[in-house]
């Protein structure tokens, strides 16, 4: 039976050239997953709207809805752009590679949400401050986490998969 593969024992594969090709492909993939600057700004604004809406009582529910729907829409758009889908078991790998910064921004957002929910009758300036801090941290730490993840992703093959 004939094989359709290109496995020809008379022409062995050069391991150095194969490694260079794989490294170049890994670097190209890391460059492809770079987030545009406006994505981090939009994410920060949506988080600020959500936190501010949580602290505004019933009249802030539209802001919370805007934040939740906006963040979900951004996440779906970004997933389509990068090419990672829910069927991919490695879908959380990119977040895990930038984990320290992702965790810091997540904790800051959760702390702001807990603050505005726990202190129900907080003055408007306190709610606005909590929302602004959460939004600014999300927008500022997003590119840092993105860069850390891309750096680790591009060097992953070079280091032999060591983390």
N, C-alpha and C positions, 0 to 999 in steps of 0.2 A: 504494500500500500504506500502511495506517495505521501510525502509530508509537504505542507505548504509553507513551512517555516524556512527561515534563512540560515539555519544552522548548518554551516558548511565547515567540516572539520579541517579542511585545507587552509582556511583563512581564520586563524584564531582572533578573538577580540582583544584589542589592546586595553588592558585594565586602566592605565593612566588616562587614555582618551575617554573611556567609558565613565570614569570618575569625574573628569572635567565636564563632560556633557551633562551628567546628573547634577553636578554642582551648579552649572549654569542654569539648568531647568529649575532648580530649587530657588536660586536667586531671582529668576524671572517671576516665579510664583509669589515670592515675598514682595516683590515690587508691585505685583498686580493687586494685592490685598491692601494696599495703602488707601486709607480713608481720606476723602477730600476734606479740606479744612472746614467747610461749611457744615459738614455732618456733625462735628463736635459742637459747633456753636448752636445748631438746631437742637441737638440732644440736651445741651445745657439749658436752653430756653424752655424746652418742653418739661424738663425736670423742675425748673423754677415755677412754671405754671402749675404743675401738679402739686408741688409742696405748698405754694401760695393758696391754691384752691382748697386743699385739705384744711388749712388754717382759717379759711374764711367762712366756715359754716355751710349752711345750705345754699347760700348764694354763690359759693365757689365750686359747686358741683360741675358746672360747665367747664371750668378750668381743669378740674381733675380729669374729666372725660377727654378734653383736648389733649392733655398730657399723655394719658394712657393710649389713646388711639394714635396720636402722633408718634410715640415711641414704638408702638407695634408696627406702624407703617414704615418708619425708618428702618427698623430691624428687617422687615420683609424685603424692602428695596435693597438693602445692603447685602442680604443673603443672595438675592438674584444677581447682583453685580459681581460678587466674589465667586459665586458658583458653588457655594456650600448649601446643601439642602438638609431637610430633616431626616432624610433617609441615610445620611452620612453619619456613621457612628463617631467620627472625629470632629463633629460640629462644634464642640466646646473647646477644642484644642487651642484655637487661636486666642480665646479669652484666657485660658489657663497659662499660655506663654507670657502674657502680660499681666499675670495674676496679682503681683504686689500693688500695682497702680489701679487695677480694676477693683480690687478689694477695698482699697482706701476710698475710692470714689463711691462704691456701693455703700460702705459703712457711713460715709458722710450724708448720703441721700437718706438712708434709713434713719439716721439720728435726727435729721431735720424733720422727717415725717413724724417720728415719734414725738418730737418736741411740740410740733404744731397740733398734734392730736391730743397729747397729754395736757397741755396748757390750753384749755378750750377758750378761755376768755382773754387770750393774749392781745395786747395792743397791736394795731396794724403794723407799726414799725418793727415789732419783734417778728411777726410772721413774714414781713417783707425781707427782713434781714436773713432769716433762716432760709427762705426761698432763694434769695440772691446768693448766699454762701453755697448752697447745694448746687445751684445752676452753674456758678463760676467754677467750683471744684470739678464738676462733671465736664465742663467745656475745657478746662485747663489740663486735667489729668487724662482726658481721652487721647490726645495726640501722644502723650508720654507713654501710655499703655500700648498704643498702636505701634509706636517706634520700638518699644521693648519686644513686643511680640514678633514684629517683622525681623528684627535683628536675630532673635533666637531661632526663628524659623529659617532664615537664610544660612545660619551657621550650624543648624541641626545636622545636616549631612556631612559637613566638614569635620564635625566633632564625632562622627560615627554614631549619631543618635543619642549621645550622652547629654543629660540635662543637669 
